[in-house]
Amino acid sequence: MPQSRLPYPSEFRHQMIELVRAGKTAKQLAQEFGCCSKIIMHWVAPASLAQNRLSAAPVALTGAEREELSRLRRQVRQLQRERDILAKATAWFASQGEKTLMPSSS
C-alpha cells in the first residue's frame, strides 16, 4: 500500500508558483525543497491560466522602462554569477578542512 502524504500547505504552493514565475524551474525547486517537479507544474498550470485571464490586455512598456528592465536583468545575471562563485568558493574552503590563518590585529 503506497504511503500517502498530507497535502502541501497553500502558502507553500503559492510560494512555489511565485518562484516559477520569477524564473526558477520546477526541477530546481523540486530538488531544493524535496518535492516532485510534476506536482509543482500541476500547481503552476491553473495559476498561469488564471493569470492570463486577468491580464488579457497587454501593457506596453515605455522606452525608459525597457532600458531599466534590460539594466536590471543584466544586474540580476551578474549577481547570480557572483553568488555562484561565492557558493563554490565556500564549498571548496569547507572541503579543505584546514584552518586558514588570519593575520592578527595586534
DSSP file (Angstrom, degrees, kcal/mol; ACC not computed):
  #  RESIDUE AA STRUCTURE BP1 BP2  ACC     N-H-->O    O-->H-N    N-H-->O    O-->H-N    TCO  KAPPA ALPHA  PHI   PSI    X-CA   Y-CA   Z-CA
    1    1 A M              0   0    0      0, 0.0     2,-0.0     0, 0.0     0, 0.0   0.000 360.0 360.0 360.0 125.1    0.0    0.0    0.0
    2    2 A P        -     0   0    0      0, 0.0     2,-0.2     0, 0.0     0, 0.0  -0.309 360.0-109.7 -68.6 147.6    1.6    3.3   -1.0
    3    3 A Q        -     0   0    0      1,-0.0     2,-0.4    -2,-0.0     0, 0.0  -0.523  30.4-143.0 -73.8 141.6    2.3    5.9    1.6
    4    4 A S        -     0   0    0     -2,-0.2     2,-0.3     0, 0.0    -1,-0.0  -0.867   9.2-148.1-107.5 143.5    0.1    8.9    1.5
    5    5 A R        -     0   0    0     -2,-0.4     3,-0.1     1,-0.0     0, 0.0  -0.760  23.4-107.2-104.8 151.6    1.4   12.4    2.2
    6    6 A L        -     0   0    0     -2,-0.3    -1,-0.0     1,-0.1     0, 0.0  -0.491  51.3 -92.8 -68.6 148.3   -0.5   15.2    3.8
    7    7 A P        -     0   0    0      0, 0.0    -1,-0.1     0, 0.0     3,-0.1  -0.293  45.1-101.4 -63.3 149.1   -1.3   17.9    1.2
    8    8 A Y        -     0   0    0      1,-0.1     5,-0.0    -3,-0.1    -3,-0.0  -0.440  44.9 -99.4 -68.3 143.4    1.2   20.7    0.9
    9    9 A P     >  -     0   0    0      0, 0.0     4,-2.0     0, 0.0     3,-0.3  -0.301  27.2-120.4 -62.5 149.1    0.1   23.9    2.7
   10   10 A S  H  > S+     0   0    0      1,-0.2     4,-2.5     2,-0.2     5,-0.2   0.845 113.2  57.8 -62.4 -33.3   -1.4   26.5    0.4
   11   11 A E  H  > S+     0   0    0      2,-0.2     4,-2.2     1,-0.2    -1,-0.2   0.910 106.2  49.4 -62.9 -41.2    1.3   29.0    1.4
   12   12 A F  H  > S+     0   0    0     -3,-0.3     4,-2.2     2,-0.2    -2,-0.2   0.916 110.8  49.8 -62.1 -44.4    3.9   26.6    0.2
   13   13 A R  H  X S+     0   0    0     -4,-2.0     4,-2.3     1,-0.2    -2,-0.2   0.917 110.7  49.7 -61.8 -43.4    2.1   26.1   -3.1
   14   14 A H  H  X S+     0   0    0     -4,-2.5     4,-2.4     1,-0.2    -1,-0.2   0.884 109.6  51.5 -63.9 -38.1    1.8   29.8   -3.6
   15   15 A Q  H  X S+     0   0    0     -4,-2.2     4,-2.4     2,-0.2    -1,-0.2   0.911 109.5  49.8 -64.2 -41.7    5.5   30.3   -2.9
   16   16 A M  H  X S+     0   0    0     -4,-2.2     4,-2.2     2,-0.2    -2,-0.2   0.913 110.3  50.6 -62.9 -42.4    6.4   27.6   -5.5
   17   17 A I  H  X S+     0   0    0     -4,-2.3     4,-2.3     1,-0.2    -2,-0.2   0.923 111.5  47.9 -61.2 -44.8    4.1   29.3   -8.1
   18   18 A E  H  X S+     0   0    0     -4,-2.4     4,-1.6     1,-0.2    -1,-0.2   0.882 110.2  51.7 -65.4 -38.3    5.8   32.7   -7.4
   19   19 A L  H  <>S+     0   0    0     -4,-2.4     5,-2.2     2,-0.2     4,-0.4   0.878 109.6  49.7 -66.5 -37.0    9.3   31.2   -7.7
   20   20 A V  H ><5S+     0   0    0     -4,-2.2     3,-1.3     1,-0.2    -2,-0.2   0.921 110.9  49.7 -65.8 -42.7    8.4   29.6  -11.0
   21   21 A R  H 3<5S+     0   0    0     -4,-2.3    -1,-0.2     1,-0.3    -2,-0.2   0.812 105.2  58.8 -63.9 -28.8    7.1   32.9  -12.2
   22   22 A A  T 3<5S-     0   0    0     -4,-1.6    -1,-0.3    -5,-0.2    -2,-0.2   0.560 130.9 -90.8 -78.8  -7.8   10.3   34.5  -11.0
   23   23 A G  T < 5S+     0   0    0     -3,-1.3    -3,-0.2    -4,-0.4     2,-0.1   0.357  82.6 130.6 119.8  -7.2   12.3   32.2  -13.3
   24   24 A K      < -     0   0    0     -5,-2.2    -1,-0.4     1,-0.1     2,-0.2  -0.485  54.7-122.8 -75.1 150.5   13.2   29.1  -11.3
   25   25 A T     >  -     0   0    0     -2,-0.1     4,-2.2     1,-0.1     5,-0.2  -0.602  15.6-120.1 -90.5 157.1   12.4   25.8  -13.0
   26   26 A A  H  > S+     0   0    0     -2,-0.2     4,-2.5     1,-0.2     5,-0.2   0.857 115.3  55.6 -62.1 -34.7   10.2   23.2  -11.4
   27   27 A K  H  > S+     0   0    0      2,-0.2     4,-2.1     1,-0.2    -1,-0.2   0.917 107.1  48.6 -65.5 -43.4   13.1   20.8  -11.4
   28   28 A Q  H  > S+     0   0    0      1,-0.2     4,-2.3     2,-0.2    -2,-0.2   0.927 114.0  46.5 -60.5 -45.5   15.3   23.2   -9.4
   29   29 A L  H  X S+     0   0    0     -4,-2.2     4,-2.9     1,-0.2     5,-0.2   0.883 109.3  54.4 -66.4 -38.5   12.6   23.8   -6.9
   30   30 A A  H  X>S+     0   0    0     -4,-2.5     4,-1.5     1,-0.2     5,-1.1   0.916 111.9  44.2 -62.3 -42.5   11.8   20.1   -6.5
   31   31 A Q  H  <5S+     0   0    0     -4,-2.1    -1,-0.2     2,-0.2    -2,-0.2   0.897 116.4  47.1 -67.5 -39.6   15.5   19.4   -5.7
   32   32 A E  H  <5S+     0   0    0     -4,-2.3    -2,-0.2    -5,-0.2    -1,-0.2   0.876 124.5  28.7 -71.5 -38.5   15.7   22.4   -3.4
   33   33 A F  H  <5S-     0   0    0     -4,-2.9    -1,-0.2    -5,-0.2    -2,-0.2   0.429 105.0-116.9-107.9  -0.3   12.5   21.7   -1.4
   34   34 A G  T  <5S+     0   0    0     -4,-1.5     2,-0.3    -5,-0.2    -3,-0.2   0.892  72.3 113.4  71.3  41.2   12.2   17.9   -1.7
   35   35 A C  S   <S-     0   0    0     -5,-1.1     2,-0.3    -6,-0.2    -1,-0.2  -0.801  72.6 -80.5-132.3 178.9    9.0   17.6   -3.6
   36   36 A C     >  -     0   0    0     -2,-0.3     4,-1.5     1,-0.1     3,-0.2  -0.623  24.4-143.0 -86.7 136.2    8.1   16.4   -7.1
   37   37 A S  H  > S+     0   0    0     -2,-0.3     4,-2.3     1,-0.2     5,-0.2   0.834 101.3  59.1 -66.4 -31.3    8.5   18.7  -10.1
   38   38 A K  H  > S+     0   0    0      1,-0.2     4,-1.9     2,-0.2    -1,-0.2   0.890 103.6  51.0 -64.8 -37.6    5.4   17.4  -11.7
   39   39 A I  H  > S+     0   0    0      2,-0.2     4,-1.4     1,-0.2    -1,-0.2   0.883 108.3  52.2 -68.0 -36.7    3.3   18.4   -8.7
   40   40 A I  H  X S+     0   0    0     -4,-1.5     4,-2.2     1,-0.2     3,-0.5   0.937 110.8  47.0 -63.6 -45.3    4.8   21.9   -8.9
   41   41 A M  H  X S+     0   0    0     -4,-2.3     4,-2.3     1,-0.2    -1,-0.2   0.834 106.5  59.2 -65.3 -30.4    3.9   22.2  -12.6
   42   42 A H  H  < S+     0   0    0     -4,-1.9    -1,-0.2     1,-0.2    -2,-0.2   0.837 110.4  42.7 -64.8 -32.1    0.4   20.9  -11.6
   43   43 A W  H  X S+     0   0    0     -4,-1.4     4,-1.1    -3,-0.5    -2,-0.2   0.849 114.1  51.1 -78.5 -36.4    0.1   23.9   -9.3
   44   44 A V  H  X S+     0   0    0     -4,-2.2     4,-2.8     1,-0.2     5,-0.2   0.881  99.2  63.5 -72.3 -39.1    1.6   26.4  -11.8
   45   45 A A  H  X S+     0   0    0     -4,-2.3     4,-2.1     1,-0.2    -1,-0.2   0.926 106.8  40.2 -57.1 -52.8   -0.6   25.5  -14.8
   46   46 A P  H  > S+     0   0    0      0, 0.0     4,-2.3     0, 0.0    -1,-0.2   0.887 115.9  52.6 -64.7 -35.3   -4.0   26.5  -13.3
   47   47 A A  H  X S+     0   0    0     -4,-1.1     4,-2.3     1,-0.2    -2,-0.2   0.888 108.9  50.2 -65.9 -37.6   -2.4   29.6  -11.7
   48   48 A S  H  X S+     0   0    0     -4,-2.8     4,-2.6     2,-0.2    -1,-0.2   0.903 109.3  51.0 -66.7 -40.8   -1.0   30.6  -15.1
   49   49 A L  H  X S+     0   0    0     -4,-2.1     4,-2.0    -5,-0.2    -2,-0.2   0.922 111.5  47.5 -62.0 -43.3   -4.4   30.2  -16.8
   50   50 A A  H  X S+     0   0    0     -4,-2.3     4,-1.7     1,-0.2    -2,-0.2   0.902 112.4  49.7 -64.1 -40.4   -6.0   32.4  -14.2
   51   51 A Q  H  X S+     0   0    0     -4,-2.3     4,-2.0     1,-0.2    -2,-0.2   0.894 108.9  52.3 -65.4 -40.1   -3.2   35.0  -14.5
   52   52 A N  H  < S+     0   0    0     -4,-2.6    -1,-0.2     1,-0.2    -2,-0.2   0.878 107.9  51.6 -64.3 -37.7   -3.6   35.0  -18.3
   53   53 A R  H >< S+     0   0    0     -4,-2.0     3,-0.7     1,-0.2    -1,-0.2   0.885 110.8  48.4 -65.6 -37.2   -7.3   35.6  -18.0
   54   54 A L  H 3< S+     0   0    0     -4,-1.7     2,-0.5     1,-0.3     3,-0.3   0.850 112.5  47.9 -71.9 -34.1   -6.7   38.6  -15.7
   55   55 A S  T 3<  +     0   0    0     -4,-2.0    -1,-0.3     1,-0.2    -2,-0.1  -0.389  67.0 137.4-105.3  55.6   -4.1   40.2  -17.9
   56   56 A A    <   +     0   0    0     -3,-0.7    -1,-0.2    -2,-0.5    -2,-0.1   0.865  61.0  65.8 -68.4 -36.8   -5.9   40.0  -21.2
   57   57 A A  S    S-     0   0    0     -3,-0.3    -1,-0.1     1,-0.0     2,-0.1  -0.785  87.3-134.7 -90.6 115.0   -4.9   43.5  -22.2
   58   58 A P        -     0   0    0      0, 0.0     2,-0.6     0, 0.0    -2,-0.1  -0.382  12.3-135.9 -68.5 145.8   -1.1   43.7  -22.8
   59   59 A V        -     0   0    0     -4,-0.1     2,-0.3    -2,-0.1    -4,-0.0  -0.902  14.7-139.1-105.7 124.2    0.7   46.6  -21.2
   60   60 A A        -     0   0    0     -2,-0.6     2,-0.3     1,-0.0     0, 0.0  -0.609  15.0-132.5 -83.3 140.7    3.2   48.3  -23.5
   61   61 A L        -     0   0    0     -2,-0.3     2,-0.1     1,-0.1    -1,-0.0  -0.686  15.9-126.2 -90.8 144.7    6.5   49.4  -21.9
   62   62 A T     >  -     0   0    0     -2,-0.3     4,-2.4     1,-0.1     5,-0.2  -0.346  31.3-102.8 -77.8 169.5    7.9   52.8  -22.5
   63   63 A G  H  > S+     0   0    0      1,-0.2     4,-2.3     2,-0.2     5,-0.2   0.906 123.3  49.7 -59.9 -43.0   11.5   53.2  -23.7
   64   64 A A  H  > S+     0   0    0      1,-0.2     4,-2.4     2,-0.2    -1,-0.2   0.887 110.8  49.7 -64.8 -39.2   12.7   54.2  -20.3
   65   65 A E  H  > S+     0   0    0      2,-0.2     4,-2.5     1,-0.2    -1,-0.2   0.895 110.2  50.7 -67.2 -39.2   11.0   51.2  -18.7
   66   66 A R  H  X S+     0   0    0     -4,-2.4     4,-2.3     2,-0.2    -2,-0.2   0.913 111.3  48.3 -63.1 -42.7   12.5   48.9  -21.4
   67   67 A E  H  X S+     0   0    0     -4,-2.3     4,-2.6     2,-0.2    -2,-0.2   0.919 112.6  48.1 -63.2 -43.8   16.0   50.3  -20.7
   68   68 A E  H  X S+     0   0    0     -4,-2.4     4,-2.9     1,-0.2     5,-0.2   0.905 110.4  52.0 -64.3 -40.8   15.6   49.8  -17.0
   69   69 A L  H  X S+     0   0    0     -4,-2.5     4,-2.3     2,-0.2    -1,-0.2   0.919 111.1  47.4 -61.2 -44.2   14.3   46.3  -17.4
   70   70 A S  H  X S+     0   0    0     -4,-2.3     4,-2.3     2,-0.2    -2,-0.2   0.924 113.0  48.6 -62.5 -44.3   17.4   45.4  -19.5
   71   71 A R  H  X S+     0   0    0     -4,-2.6     4,-2.3     1,-0.2    -2,-0.2   0.917 112.5  48.1 -62.7 -43.9   19.7   47.0  -17.0
   72   72 A L  H  X S+     0   0    0     -4,-2.9     4,-2.4     2,-0.2    -1,-0.2   0.872 109.9  52.0 -66.8 -36.9   18.0   45.2  -14.1
   73   73 A R  H  X S+     0   0    0     -4,-2.3     4,-2.4     2,-0.2    -1,-0.2   0.911 110.3  48.6 -65.6 -41.2   18.2   41.9  -15.9
   74   74 A R  H  X S+     0   0    0     -4,-2.3     4,-2.4     1,-0.2    -2,-0.2   0.921 111.8  50.1 -61.0 -43.3   21.9   42.4  -16.6
   75   75 A Q  H  X S+     0   0    0     -4,-2.3     4,-2.6     1,-0.2    -2,-0.2   0.895 109.4  50.6 -63.5 -41.0   22.4   43.2  -12.9
   76   76 A V  H  X S+     0   0    0     -4,-2.4     4,-2.5     2,-0.2    -1,-0.2   0.926 110.1  50.0 -63.2 -44.7   20.5   40.1  -11.8
   77   77 A R  H  X S+     0   0    0     -4,-2.4     4,-2.2     1,-0.2    -2,-0.2   0.918 111.9  48.6 -59.7 -43.1   22.6   37.9  -14.1
   78   78 A Q  H  X S+     0   0    0     -4,-2.4     4,-2.4     1,-0.2    -2,-0.2   0.927 112.0  48.2 -63.5 -45.4   25.8   39.5  -12.7
   79   79 A L  H  X S+     0   0    0     -4,-2.6     4,-2.5     1,-0.2    -1,-0.2   0.868 110.4  52.1 -64.2 -36.4   24.6   39.0   -9.1
   80   80 A Q  H  X S+     0   0    0     -4,-2.5     4,-2.4     2,-0.2    -1,-0.2   0.906 109.6  49.4 -65.7 -41.0   23.7   35.4   -9.8
   81   81 A R  H  X S+     0   0    0     -4,-2.2     4,-2.3     2,-0.2    -2,-0.2   0.929 112.1  48.2 -62.1 -44.5   27.2   34.7  -11.2
   82   82 A E  H  X S+     0   0    0     -4,-2.4     4,-2.5     1,-0.2    -2,-0.2   0.908 111.1  50.7 -62.6 -42.3   28.8   36.3   -8.1
   83   83 A R  H  X S+     0   0    0     -4,-2.5     4,-2.5     1,-0.2    -1,-0.2   0.910 110.4  49.6 -61.2 -42.9   26.6   34.2   -5.8
   84   84 A D  H  X S+     0   0    0     -4,-2.4     4,-2.3     2,-0.2    -1,-0.2   0.900 110.5  50.1 -64.5 -40.6   27.5   31.0   -7.7
   85   85 A I  H  X S+     0   0    0     -4,-2.3     4,-2.5     1,-0.2    -2,-0.2   0.932 112.0  47.6 -62.5 -45.8   31.2   31.9   -7.4
   86   86 A L  H  X S+     0   0    0     -4,-2.5     4,-2.6     1,-0.2    -2,-0.2   0.888 110.7  51.6 -63.9 -38.8   30.9   32.6   -3.7
   87   87 A A  H  X S+     0   0    0     -4,-2.5     4,-2.2     2,-0.2    -1,-0.2   0.913 111.9  46.7 -64.3 -41.6   29.0   29.3   -3.1
   88   88 A K  H  X S+     0   0    0     -4,-2.3     4,-2.4     2,-0.2    -2,-0.2   0.901 112.7  49.6 -66.2 -40.7   31.7   27.3   -5.0
   89   89 A A  H  X S+     0   0    0     -4,-2.5     4,-2.8     2,-0.2     5,-0.2   0.912 110.6  50.2 -64.6 -42.0   34.4   29.1   -3.1
   90   90 A T  H  X S+     0   0    0     -4,-2.6     4,-2.4     1,-0.2    -2,-0.2   0.923 111.7  48.0 -62.0 -44.3   32.7   28.4    0.2
   91   91 A A  H  X S+     0   0    0     -4,-2.2     4,-1.9     2,-0.2    -1,-0.2   0.894 111.9  50.4 -63.5 -39.7   32.3   24.7   -0.6
   92   92 A W  H  X S+     0   0    0     -4,-2.4     4,-1.2     2,-0.2    -2,-0.2   0.939 112.0  46.0 -65.0 -47.0   35.9   24.5   -1.7
   93   93 A F  H  X S+     0   0    0     -4,-2.8     4,-0.9     1,-0.2     5,-0.3   0.880 112.1  52.0 -64.2 -36.8   37.2   26.1    1.5
   94   94 A A  H  < S+     0   0    0     -4,-2.4     3,-0.3     1,-0.2    -1,-0.2   0.858 107.8  52.1 -66.9 -34.3   34.9   23.8    3.6
   95   95 A S  H  < S+     0   0    0     -4,-1.9    -1,-0.2     1,-0.2    -2,-0.2   0.735  97.5  67.2 -74.8 -21.3   36.2   20.8    1.8
   96   96 A Q  H  < S-     0   0    0     -4,-1.2    -1,-0.2    -3,-0.3    -2,-0.2   0.867  81.9-161.5 -67.9 -35.5   39.8   21.7    2.6
   97   97 A G     <  +     0   0    0     -4,-0.9     2,-0.3    -3,-0.3    -1,-0.1   0.527  46.9 119.1  69.8   4.8   39.2   21.2    6.3
   98   98 A E  S    S-     0   0    0     -5,-0.3     2,-0.4     1,-0.0    -1,-0.2  -0.754  70.1-110.7-103.2 150.9   42.3   23.2    7.2
   99   99 A K        -     0   0    0     -2,-0.3     2,-0.5    -3,-0.1    -1,-0.0  -0.622  28.0-135.5 -76.5 134.5   42.2   26.3    9.3
  100  100 A T        -     0   0    0     -2,-0.4     2,-0.4     1,-0.0    -1,-0.0  -0.808  20.7-125.7 -89.6 127.5   43.0   29.4    7.4
  101  101 A L        -     0   0    0     -2,-0.5    -1,-0.0     3,-0.0     3,-0.0  -0.597  23.1-159.6 -77.7 127.8   45.5   31.6    9.3
  102  102 A M        -     0   0    0     -2,-0.4     3,-0.1     1,-0.0     2,-0.0  -0.888  26.3-107.4-105.6 136.6   44.2   35.1    9.7
  103  103 A P        -     0   0    0      0, 0.0     2,-0.1     0, 0.0    -1,-0.0  -0.342  39.5-110.0 -62.1 142.4   46.7   37.9   10.4
  104  104 A S        -     0   0    0      1,-0.1    -3,-0.0     2,-0.0     0, 0.0  -0.437  12.5-141.0 -73.7 146.2   46.5   39.1   13.9
  105  105 A S              0   0    0      1,-0.2    -1,-0.1    -2,-0.1     0, 0.0   0.531 360.0 360.0 -86.0  -5.2   45.1   42.6   14.5
  106  106 A S              0   0    0      0, 0.0    -1,-0.2     0, 0.0    -2,-0.0   0.472 360.0 360.0 -92.6 360.0   47.6   43.3   17.3
